[in-house]
């Protein structure tokens, strides 16, 4: 039976009992009605308490059970009913508060794309999102949700990505720009080529993350039971002394009635759900409450370099032409045109450079990605090859420390283009903020060369560098952190980071352009392409846990004060039961402060 149904049943029984006693003067019938319902509820709670004890934990249900039994035994059956109303009402209120606190997360599920318009020649057919294939051409009409991830091939429009990244400003999309599923198209139609199937697209991945975050229990909810043992002992001691001094067993019942366990039961989970909701509004999906706890206590953090500390796109550094038959501009146009349907980081960087230089790209046909070598395609009836030196026909190759692509046109090697990392503007400030938040050890893990890695580490303020790392070596660095450096955080974005993200105490994936594997392996996902959200995640977690603890302690303090007052006999059992709802409300309102950005 749901908490709401239990609450409605208890209220209905109370109304019937009121009519019986005060309408028909059947006090004994009213007593037995309340006693039977109270007994059933108490047995149900007792079974739950035994299951909790068997799992090796101690809960606070024993206080509520004792209060109900004690008030029935001393004849205060209306107080017993009030305790039941408060407990079932409190549980219902917790469900409501959790739902309200998590509504930003739920909005992802509510807006999930369902259909797509596929273009076959001149015909447009409607099909389910799950039936869309990579390579299909899809039409997204004005005001519609983008069904799957892709790249624009026709049209220009402004797109709302706020549900994905938290960025309220619409983003202009032109030819070759990436589209994320779940974003909302503006006032012009777009055609795009599908780059990921529905199950791997951005929006569906986020939906999966939301479902995980709701399914996995938050560890701190159980930590609230740490307070249960001393709190229960205090209640029994105060009640026992009041009974002993007054020689009146009713006094014991009156103390237990106001010893509400609800602050322990409600405050922590409501605060954590509220904090997770607040994080989602700031572009951070946190999967579990355990992640929030670990972020609070974190002592070290490791970063992947490319796509994390750097922008995930490289800037063109040098364009070298070795043929007299082609200009630097033509070299870029042919290379970028050939790469325009590739999702590789160098392709994105080259196309971005061509756009910035206002160069018009040429139509591409027969694009083929040759694994480990590069791409070949037909541009203006000429075969274009862009990739490694030997693949493009070059006899010489630059130093391995240089990132470069070599270009051939119609079988003739014509030149190369080199790239350099663009360090994120926010990287250095993020490292500084993390240090201020208590994370003193910072590490860079990269497959790049030592000299490049060291230069970037010095620029952003990272203290320890592990260069030329394979995925297995990244895992070893994470695994061998000392106890004093734990919990440790790993931040990455690529498929090769997924194993390290999974073994870290807290894995944080840069999800805006990162791989699905990285997002699924991580404990938290940054939705916006902004590294400062990492330090923001730590700050929000610290704020959330502070509010959770405050809310628990506020409820306990109020309970103890009321118990002391009740021990004098000033608070009747019925009034004490009513005061429980005040304590519950104060605790929940305090916990919901975690939703608000300050």
C-alpha positions as CSV (number, residue, x, y, z in Angstrom):
1,X,0.0,0.0,0.0
2,X,1.3,3.4,-0.9
3,X,2.1,6.1,1.7
4,X,-0.8,8.2,0.4
5,X,-3.3,5.4,0.7
6,X,-2.2,4.6,4.3
7,X,-2.6,8.3,5.1
8,X,-6.1,8.4,3.6
9,X,-7.1,5.2,5.4
10,X,-5.9,6.6,8.7
11,X,-7.8,9.9,8.2
12,X,-11.0,8.0,7.2
13,X,-10.8,5.8,10.3
14,X,-10.3,8.9,12.4
15,X,-13.4,10.6,11.0
16,X,-15.5,7.5,11.5
17,X,-14.2,7.2,15.1
18,X,-15.0,10.9,15.8
19,X,-18.6,10.3,14.6
20,X,-19.0,7.1,16.7
21,X,-17.7,8.7,19.9
22,X,-19.2,12.3,19.7
23,X,-22.2,11.6,17.4
24,X,-23.4,8.3,18.7
25,X,-21.5,8.2,22.1
26,X,-19.9,4.9,21.3
27,X,-16.5,5.6,22.9
28,X,-15.6,1.9,23.3
29,X,-16.3,1.2,19.6
30,X,-14.2,4.2,18.6
31,X,-11.4,2.9,20.8
32,X,-11.4,-0.6,19.3
33,X,-11.6,0.8,15.8
34,X,-8.5,2.9,16.4
35,X,-6.8,0.1,18.3
36,X,-7.3,-2.4,15.5
37,X,-6.1,0.0,12.7
38,X,-3.2,1.1,15.0
39,X,-2.3,-2.5,15.7
40,X,-2.2,-3.3,12.0
41,X,-0.1,-0.3,11.2
42,X,2.2,-1.1,14.1
43,X,2.7,-4.7,13.0
44,X,3.5,-3.4,9.5
45,X,6.1,-1.1,10.9
46,X,7.5,-3.8,13.2
47,X,8.0,-6.1,10.2
48,X,9.9,-3.3,8.4
49,X,12.0,-2.6,11.5
50,X,13.0,-6.3,11.8
51,X,14.0,-6.3,8.1
52,X,16.1,-3.2,8.8
53,X,17.8,-4.9,11.8
54,X,18.5,-8.0,9.8
55,X,20.3,-6.0,7.1
56,X,22.7,-4.8,9.8
57,X,21.3,-1.3,10.2
58,X,19.4,0.4,13.0
59,X,16.4,2.5,12.2
60,X,14.2,4.9,14.2
61,X,10.9,3.0,13.7
62,X,11.1,1.6,17.2
63,X,10.3,5.1,18.6
64,X,7.1,5.4,16.6
65,X,6.0,1.8,17.5
66,X,6.7,2.5,21.2
67,X,4.7,5.8,21.1
68,X,1.7,4.1,19.4
69,X,1.7,1.1,21.8
70,X,2.2,3.3,24.9
71,X,-0.6,5.7,24.1
72,X,-3.0,2.8,23.5
73,X,-2.1,1.1,26.8
74,X,-2.7,4.2,28.9
75,X,-6.0,4.9,27.1
76,X,-4.8,7.9,25.0
77,X,-6.2,6.4,21.8
78,X,-6.8,9.8,20.2
79,X,-3.1,10.6,20.6
80,X,-2.3,7.2,19.1
81,X,-4.4,8.0,16.1
82,X,-2.7,11.4,15.8
83,X,0.7,9.8,15.8
84,X,-0.5,7.5,13.0
85,X,-1.9,10.4,11.0
86,X,1.4,12.3,11.5
87,X,3.6,9.4,10.5
88,X,1.6,8.4,7.4
89,X,1.1,12.1,6.5
90,X,4.8,12.6,6.9
91,X,5.7,9.8,4.6
92,X,3.2,11.2,2.0
93,X,4.7,14.6,2.4
94,X,8.2,13.1,1.8
95,X,7.0,11.5,-1.4
96,X,5.5,14.9,-2.5
97,X,8.7,16.8,-1.5
98,X,10.9,14.4,-3.4
99,X,8.7,14.7,-6.5
100,X,8.8,18.5,-6.3
101,X,12.5,18.6,-5.7
102,X,13.2,16.3,-8.6
103,X,10.9,17.9,-11.2
104,X,13.8,19.3,-13.2
105,X,15.1,15.8,-13.6
106,X,11.7,14.5,-14.5
107,X,11.3,17.1,-17.2
108,X,13.9,15.3,-19.2
109,X,11.7,12.2,-19.2
110,X,8.5,14.2,-20.1
111,X,10.2,15.7,-23.2
112,X,11.7,12.6,-24.6
113,X,11.6,12.6,-28.5
114,X,9.2,10.0,-29.9
115,X,9.1,10.4,-33.7
116,X,11.4,11.4,-36.6
117,X,10.7,12.6,-40.2
118,X,13.1,10.6,-42.6
119,X,13.7,12.0,-46.1
120,X,13.9,9.3,-48.8
121,X,14.5,11.1,-52.1
122,X,11.7,13.6,-52.3
123,X,9.4,11.7,-49.9
124,X,9.2,12.3,-46.2
125,X,8.2,9.4,-44.0
126,X,7.3,9.4,-40.3
127,X,8.9,6.7,-38.1
128,X,9.7,5.9,-34.5
129,X,12.9,7.3,-33.1
130,X,14.2,3.8,-32.4
131,X,13.9,2.9,-36.1
132,X,16.2,5.8,-37.2
133,X,19.6,4.5,-38.6
134,X,23.0,6.2,-38.6
135,X,23.4,7.9,-42.0
136,X,19.7,8.7,-42.5
137,X,18.7,12.2,-43.5
138,X,16.1,13.6,-41.0
139,X,13.9,16.7,-41.3
140,X,13.2,18.5,-38.1
141,X,10.3,21.1,-38.4
142,X,10.0,24.4,-36.6
143,X,9.2,24.0,-32.9
144,X,10.0,20.2,-33.0
145,X,12.3,18.2,-30.8
146,X,15.5,17.0,-32.4
147,X,15.0,13.2,-32.3
148,X,18.6,11.9,-32.5
149,X,22.1,13.3,-32.7
150,X,23.3,14.5,-36.1
151,X,25.0,17.1,-38.2
152,X,23.2,19.8,-40.1
153,X,23.3,19.4,-43.9
154,X,20.7,22.0,-45.0
155,X,19.0,25.0,-43.4
156,X,19.8,27.5,-40.6
157,X,17.9,28.0,-37.3
158,X,18.2,28.8,-33.7
159,X,18.0,25.8,-31.4
160,X,17.0,25.7,-27.7
161,X,19.4,23.4,-25.8
162,X,18.4,24.5,-22.3
163,X,17.0,21.1,-21.2
164,X,20.4,19.5,-22.0
165,X,23.0,22.1,-21.1
166,X,21.2,24.6,-18.8
167,X,22.1,27.3,-21.3
168,X,18.9,29.5,-21.8
169,X,20.2,31.4,-24.8
170,X,19.2,29.7,-28.2
171,X,22.2,28.5,-30.2
172,X,22.4,29.3,-33.9
173,X,22.9,26.1,-36.1
174,X,24.3,26.2,-39.6
175,X,25.5,23.6,-42.1
176,X,28.0,21.2,-40.4
177,X,27.0,22.1,-36.9
178,X,26.1,19.4,-34.5
179,X,22.5,18.8,-33.3
180,X,21.8,17.1,-30.0
181,X,18.7,15.0,-29.5
182,X,16.2,16.7,-27.1
183,X,17.0,20.2,-28.2
184,X,14.1,22.2,-29.6
185,X,14.2,23.7,-33.1
186,X,13.4,27.3,-33.7
187,X,11.4,28.9,-36.5
188,X,13.1,27.3,-39.6
189,X,13.3,23.7,-40.8
190,X,16.6,21.8,-40.6
191,X,17.8,18.8,-42.4
192,X,20.5,16.7,-40.7
193,X,22.4,13.5,-41.2
194,X,22.2,11.1,-38.3
195,X,25.5,10.4,-36.6
196,X,24.3,8.3,-33.6
197,X,21.4,5.9,-33.2
198,X,18.6,6.7,-30.8
199,X,20.0,4.6,-27.9
200,X,23.4,6.3,-28.2
201,X,22.1,9.9,-28.7
202,X,22.6,12.6,-26.1
203,X,19.0,12.9,-24.9
204,X,18.4,9.1,-24.5
205,X,21.7,8.8,-22.6
206,X,20.5,11.6,-20.2
207,X,17.2,9.8,-19.7
208,X,19.1,6.7,-18.8
209,X,21.2,8.7,-16.3
210,X,18.0,10.2,-14.7
211,X,16.5,6.8,-14.3
212,X,19.7,5.5,-12.7
213,X,19.8,8.5,-10.3
214,X,16.2,7.8,-9.2
215,X,16.7,4.0,-8.9
216,X,19.9,4.0,-6.8
217,X,19.5,4.7,-3.1
218,X,21.4,7.6,-1.5
219,X,23.8,6.4,1.1
220,X,23.3,9.4,3.3
221,X,19.7,8.4,3.9
222,X,21.1,5.4,5.9
223,X,23.7,7.6,7.5
224,X,20.8,9.4,9.2
225,X,20.3,6.2,11.3
226,X,23.6,7.1,13.0
227,X,21.6,9.6,15.0
228,X,18.9,7.0,15.7
229,X,20.7,5.1,18.6
230,X,21.5,8.2,20.7
231,X,18.2,9.9,19.9
232,X,16.2,6.8,20.9
233,X,18.2,6.4,24.1
234,X,17.6,10.1,25.0
235,X,13.8,9.7,24.4
236,X,13.6,6.6,26.6
237,X,15.7,8.2,29.3
238,X,13.7,11.4,29.5
239,X,10.4,9.4,29.3
240,X,11.6,7.0,32.0
241,X,12.7,9.7,34.4
242,X,9.4,11.5,33.9
243,X,7.5,8.3,34.7
244,X,9.7,7.5,37.7
245,X,9.4,11.0,39.2
246,X,5.6,11.5,38.5
247,X,4.7,7.8,39.1
248,X,2.3,8.3,36.1
249,X,2.8,6.1,33.0
250,X,0.9,8.6,30.9
251,X,3.9,10.9,31.3
252,X,6.1,8.3,29.5
253,X,3.7,8.2,26.6
254,X,3.5,12.0,26.4
255,X,7.3,12.2,26.0
256,X,7.4,9.5,23.4
257,X,4.6,11.1,21.4
258,X,6.7,14.2,20.7
259,X,9.9,12.1,20.0
260,X,9.2,12.3,16.3
261,X,11.7,10.3,14.2
262,X,10.6,12.1,11.0
263,X,13.4,14.6,10.9
264,X,15.8,11.6,10.7
265,X,13.7,9.9,8.1
266,X,12.8,12.9,5.9
267,X,15.4,15.6,6.1
268,X,18.4,13.8,4.5
269,X,16.8,12.3,1.5
270,X,14.8,15.4,0.7
271,X,17.9,17.5,0.9
272,X,19.8,15.1,-1.4
273,X,17.1,14.9,-4.0
274,X,16.8,18.7,-3.8
275,X,20.6,19.1,-4.3
276,X,20.5,16.7,-7.3
277,X,17.7,18.8,-8.8
278,X,19.7,22.0,-8.2
279,X,22.8,20.4,-9.9
280,X,20.7,19.4,-12.9
281,X,19.6,23.0,-13.3
282,X,23.2,24.0,-13.3
283,X,24.1,21.5,-16.1
284,X,25.3,18.7,-13.8
285,X,23.5,15.3,-13.7
286,X,24.5,13.6,-10.4
287,X,23.5,9.9,-10.4
288,X,23.4,9.1,-6.7
289,X,23.4,10.7,-3.3
290,X,26.6,8.7,-2.6
291,X,28.3,10.7,-5.3
292,X,27.4,13.9,-3.5
293,X,28.9,12.6,-0.3
294,X,32.1,11.6,-2.0
295,X,32.4,14.9,-3.7
296,X,32.2,16.6,-0.3
297,X,35.1,14.5,1.1
298,X,37.2,14.4,-2.1
299,X,41.0,15.0,-1.6
300,X,42.4,14.6,-5.1
301,X,41.3,15.0,-8.7
302,X,42.7,13.7,-12.0
303,X,41.9,15.2,-15.4
304,X,42.2,13.9,-18.9
305,X,43.8,16.5,-21.1
306,X,42.1,16.6,-24.6
307,X,38.5,17.6,-24.4
308,X,38.6,18.2,-20.7
309,X,41.4,20.7,-19.8
310,X,41.5,21.7,-23.4
311,X,38.5,22.5,-25.5
312,X,38.2,19.2,-27.4
313,X,39.0,21.0,-30.6
314,X,42.4,22.1,-31.9
315,X,43.3,25.3,-33.5
316,X,45.1,25.4,-36.8
317,X,48.7,26.3,-36.1
318,X,50.5,26.0,-39.5
319,X,49.4,25.4,-43.1
320,X,52.3,24.1,-45.3
321,X,51.9,23.8,-49.1
322,X,54.5,21.8,-51.0
323,X,52.9,22.0,-54.4
324,X,53.1,25.0,-56.8
325,X,49.6,24.0,-58.2
326,X,47.6,24.9,-55.1
327,X,47.3,27.8,-52.7
328,X,47.1,27.7,-48.9
329,X,43.4,28.6,-49.2
330,X,42.6,25.9,-51.6
331,X,44.5,23.3,-49.5
332,X,42.2,24.2,-46.5
333,X,39.0,24.2,-48.7
334,X,39.7,20.7,-50.2
335,X,40.8,19.2,-46.8
336,X,37.9,20.7,-44.9
337,X,35.4,19.7,-47.6
338,X,36.6,16.2,-47.4
339,X,36.3,16.1,-43.6
340,X,32.9,17.8,-43.3
341,X,31.0,14.6,-42.6
342,X,33.6,13.2,-40.2
343,X,33.1,13.4,-36.5
344,X,36.9,13.2,-35.7
345,X,38.3,16.0,-33.5
346,X,40.7,17.2,-36.2
347,X,37.9,17.3,-38.7
348,X,35.8,19.5,-36.4
349,X,38.8,21.8,-35.8
350,X,39.6,22.1,-39.5
351,X,36.0,22.9,-40.4
352,X,35.8,25.5,-37.6
353,X,38.9,27.2,-39.0
354,X,37.5,27.2,-42.5
355,X,34.3,28.8,-41.2
356,X,36.2,31.4,-39.2
357,X,38.1,32.3,-42.4
358,X,34.8,32.5,-44.3
359,X,35.8,29.8,-46.8
360,X,33.0,28.1,-48.7
361,X,33.2,24.3,-48.5
362,X,32.6,22.1,-51.6
363,X,30.1,19.2,-51.8
364,X,31.6,15.8,-50.8
365,X,30.7,12.3,-52.0
366,X,31.8,8.8,-51.3
367,X,33.3,9.6,-47.9
368,X,35.1,6.7,-46.4
369,X,36.9,6.7,-43.0
370,X,39.9,4.3,-43.1
371,X,40.6,3.1,-39.6
372,X,43.8,4.4,-38.2
373,X,44.7,6.2,-41.4
374,X,42.3,9.1,-42.2
375,X,39.5,9.8,-44.7
376,X,39.2,9.6,-48.4
377,X,36.4,11.2,-50.4
378,X,35.5,12.7,-53.8
379,X,35.4,16.5,-54.0
380,X,34.9,18.2,-57.4
381,X,35.6,14.8,-59.1
382,X,39.0,14.6,-57.4
383,X,39.9,12.0,-54.8
384,X,40.9,13.7,-51.6
385,X,42.9,12.0,-48.8
386,X,43.4,13.6,-45.4
387,X,45.2,11.7,-42.6
388,X,48.6,10.2,-41.9
389,X,51.7,11.0,-43.9
390,X,52.0,7.6,-45.7
391,X,48.2,7.5,-46.4
392,X,48.5,10.9,-48.1
393,X,51.6,10.0,-50.0
394,X,54.2,12.0,-48.1
395,X,57.7,10.6,-47.7
396,X,58.5,12.6,-44.6
397,X,56.7,13.0,-41.3
398,X,56.9,15.7,-38.7
399,X,58.0,15.0,-35.1
400,X,55.6,12.8,-33.2
401,X,55.1,15.7,-30.8
402,X,53.3,17.6,-33.5
403,X,49.6,17.0,-34.3
404,X,49.2,17.2,-38.1
405,X,47.2,15.9,-41.0
406,X,48.6,15.4,-44.5
407,X,46.6,16.1,-47.6
408,X,46.7,14.6,-51.1
409,X,44.5,15.8,-54.1
410,X,44.0,13.5,-57.1
411,X,46.8,11.2,-55.9
412,X,49.4,14.0,-55.4
413,X,50.6,15.0,-52.0
414,X,50.1,18.8,-51.6
415,X,50.9,19.7,-48.0
416,X,50.1,19.4,-44.4
417,X,48.2,21.3,-41.6
418,X,49.4,21.3,-38.0
419,X,47.2,21.8,-34.9
420,X,47.7,22.9,-31.3
421,X,45.6,22.4,-28.2
422,X,43.4,25.2,-27.1
423,X,43.4,25.4,-23.3
424,X,40.0,26.2,-21.9
425,X,39.7,29.7,-20.6
426,X,38.2,28.4,-17.4
427,X,40.7,25.6,-16.7
428,X,43.2,27.6,-14.5
429,X,40.4,29.2,-12.5
430,X,38.7,25.8,-12.0
431,X,41.9,24.2,-10.6
432,X,42.3,27.2,-8.3
433,X,38.7,26.9,-7.0
434,X,39.1,23.2,-6.4
435,X,42.1,23.9,-4.3
436,X,40.1,26.4,-2.3
437,X,37.4,23.8,-1.8
438,X,39.8,21.4,-0.2
439,X,41.0,19.3,-3.1
440,X,44.8,19.7,-2.8
441,X,46.2,17.1,-5.2
442,X,45.6,17.7,-8.9
443,X,46.7,15.2,-11.6
444,X,46.8,15.2,-15.4
445,X,46.4,11.9,-17.3
446,X,47.0,12.0,-21.0
447,X,48.2,9.9,-23.9
448,X,50.0,13.0,-25.3
449,X,53.7,13.6,-25.1
450,X,55.4,14.6,-21.9
451,X,56.6,18.1,-23.1
452,X,53.1,19.1,-24.3
453,X,51.4,17.7,-21.2
454,X,53.9,19.5,-18.9
455,X,53.4,22.8,-20.7
456,X,49.6,22.7,-20.3
457,X,49.9,21.5,-16.7
458,X,52.0,24.5,-15.8
459,X,49.6,26.8,-17.6
460,X,46.6,25.7,-15.6
461,X,48.2,25.0,-12.3
462,X,48.2,21.1,-12.1
463,X,50.9,19.7,-9.9
464,X,51.3,16.1,-11.2
465,X,51.6,14.9,-14.8
466,X,51.3,11.3,-16.2
467,X,51.9,11.5,-20.0
468,X,51.8,9.0,-22.8
469,X,49.3,7.0,-20.8
470,X,47.3,4.1,-22.2
471,X,43.8,3.4,-20.7
472,X,45.3,0.7,-18.5
473,X,47.9,3.1,-17.1
474,X,45.3,5.7,-16.3
475,X,43.4,3.0,-14.3
476,X,46.6,2.2,-12.4
477,X,47.2,5.8,-11.4
478,X,43.7,6.0,-10.0
479,X,43.9,2.7,-8.2
480,X,47.2,3.5,-6.5
481,X,46.1,6.7,-4.9
482,X,46.9,6.7,-1.2
483,X,44.2,6.6,1.5
484,X,45.1,10.2,2.3
485,X,44.2,11.2,-1.3
486,X,40.8,9.5,-1.3
487,X,38.1,9.9,-2.3
488,X,39.6,10.7,-5.7
489,X,37.8,12.3,-8.7
490,X,38.5,11.5,-12.3
491,X,37.3,13.9,-15.1
492,X,37.3,12.8,-18.7
493,X,35.3,12.7,-21.9
494,X,36.5,10.0,-24.3
495,X,35.9,6.3,-24.7
496,X,39.5,5.7,-23.5
497,X,38.6,7.5,-20.2
498,X,35.6,5.3,-19.5
499,X,37.5,2.6,-17.6
500,X,39.2,5.2,-15.4
501,X,35.9,7.0,-14.8
502,X,34.4,3.6,-13.7
503,X,37.2,2.7,-11.2
504,X,37.5,6.2,-9.7
505,X,35.7,7.0,-6.4
506,X,33.9,9.7,-8.4
507,X,33.9,9.7,-12.2
508,X,32.8,13.0,-13.9
509,X,32.2,12.9,-17.6
510,X,32.2,16.0,-19.9
511,X,29.0,15.0,-21.6
512,X,28.5,17.9,-24.1
513,X,30.8,16.4,-26.7
514,X,32.0,13.4,-24.9
515,X,31.4,9.7,-25.7
516,X,28.4,7.7,-24.5
517,X,30.7,5.2,-22.9
518,X,32.3,7.9,-20.7
519,X,28.8,9.2,-19.6
520,X,27.6,5.8,-18.7
521,X,30.7,4.9,-16.8
522,X,30.7,8.1,-14.8
523,X,28.9,9.0,-11.5
524,X,28.2,12.5,-12.7
525,X,27.9,14.1,-16.1
526,X,28.6,17.7,-17.0
527,X,26.0,18.7,-19.7
528,X,27.5,22.0,-20.7
529,X,30.9,22.3,-22.4
530,X,32.3,24.1,-19.4
531,X,35.0,22.7,-17.0
532,X,34.1,25.1,-14.2
533,X,31.0,23.0,-13.7
534,X,33.4,20.5,-12.0
535,X,34.2,22.9,-9.2
536,X,30.6,23.9,-9.2
537,X,29.6,20.2,-8.6
538,X,31.9,20.0,-5.6
539,X,30.6,23.3,-4.2
540,X,26.9,22.4,-4.7
541,X,27.6,19.0,-3.0
542,X,29.2,20.6,0.0
543,X,26.3,23.0,0.3
544,X,23.8,20.2,-0.1
545,X,25.4,18.0,2.6
546,X,25.7,21.0,5.0
547,X,21.9,21.7,4.6
548,X,21.1,17.9,5.1
549,X,23.0,17.8,8.4
550,X,21.6,21.1,9.5
551,X,18.0,19.9,8.8
552,X,18.5,16.6,10.7
553,X,20.0,18.4,13.7
554,X,17.3,21.1,13.7
555,X,14.6,18.5,13.9
556,X,16.4,16.6,16.7
557,X,17.0,19.7,18.8
558,X,13.3,20.7,18.5
559,X,12.3,17.1,19.4
560,X,14.5,17.1,22.5
561,X,13.2,20.5,23.7
562,X,9.6,19.3,23.3
563,X,10.4,16.0,25.1
564,X,11.8,18.0,28.1
565,X,8.7,20.1,28.1
566,X,6.4,17.1,27.8
567,X,8.2,15.4,30.7
568,X,6.7,18.1,33.0
569,X,3.2,17.2,31.9
570,X,2.5,20.5,30.3
571,X,1.9,19.0,26.8
572,X,-1.0,16.5,26.6
573,X,-0.4,13.4,24.4
574,X,-2.9,14.6,21.8
575,X,-1.2,18.1,21.4
576,X,2.2,16.4,21.4
577,X,1.1,14.2,18.5
578,X,-0.1,17.4,16.6
579,X,3.3,19.0,17.3
580,X,5.0,16.2,15.3
581,X,3.7,17.7,12.1
582,X,5.3,21.0,13.0
583,X,8.6,19.3,13.5
584,X,8.2,17.5,10.1
585,X,7.3,20.6,8.3
586,X,10.3,22.6,9.7
587,X,12.7,19.7,8.8
588,X,11.4,19.4,5.2
589,X,11.4,23.2,4.6
590,X,14.9,23.3,5.9
591,X,16.0,20.4,3.6
592,X,14.3,22.0,0.6
593,X,16.7,25.0,0.9
594,X,19.1,22.8,-1.0
595,X,17.0,23.4,-4.2
596,X,17.7,27.1,-4.2
597,X,20.7,28.7,-5.9
598,X,22.5,31.1,-3.7
